[in-house]
Amino acid sequence: MKKINILIVDDHHMFLEGLAALLENIEDVHLAGTLKDGREALDYLKSNTADVVIMDISMPGMDGMELNRLIKNDYPEIKTMVLSTHSDPKTINRLIQDDVNGYLLKNADKSELLDAIYALAKGENYFSEEVKEKYTNSMFARQTKSNEEPPLSRREIEILKLIVAQNTTQEIAEKLFISQHTVNSHRKNLLSKLGLKNTAGLVKYALEEGLA
């Protein structure tokens, strides 16, 4: 069985060490690394990868919100999870808009943390019960109900518009300063997220939603 590669990004040294020690004892989890801020994480991902990146929100230099946004723009295949003491609705809503895959508060126990990791590794999203109980606004409900269409991130809308305008993968990559692999990952995510089979379906969706 392939192990789940985990990268942890948190500037609180004691918490970082404790979380790392906890995950090191899990048989099907591999701790890829522990880093203290968003810039270190982006440098790491230039030459390495991870299945799941667990991050705090408040960090020096680059916070978790910006780190999540950049990972989702450049490495859409990587799953992101926030593990934080912050629980205000504006923060959560912003992260959901930027396609975060999970959100736990730091009072979560080991069992829930592992449930979240396994869910993300299977391609599912995971938000703690405490978060779901506190924040039931329409955007959060739309994101988490499996029978409703999830919202698209800003980068996905950008790529969708370029696809509809008949740009090739190479042209999209050049216009957005990303790799062709990243464009293809976004395209696959769009098809999966919207339950569509091909580019024709994407064009039809964009026209119906007024995105073209």
Secondary structure, DSSP 8 states (H G I E B T S, - for coil): ---EEEEEE-S-HHHHHHHHHHHHT-TTEEEEEEESSHHHHHHHHHH---SEEEE-S--SSS-HHHHHHHHHHH-TTSEEEEEES---HHHHHHHHHTT--EEEETT--HHHHHHHHHHHHTT--EE-HHHHHH---HHHHHHH-TTS-----HHHHHHHHHHHTT--HHHHHHHHT--HHHHHHHHHHHHHHHT--SHHHHHHHHHHTT--
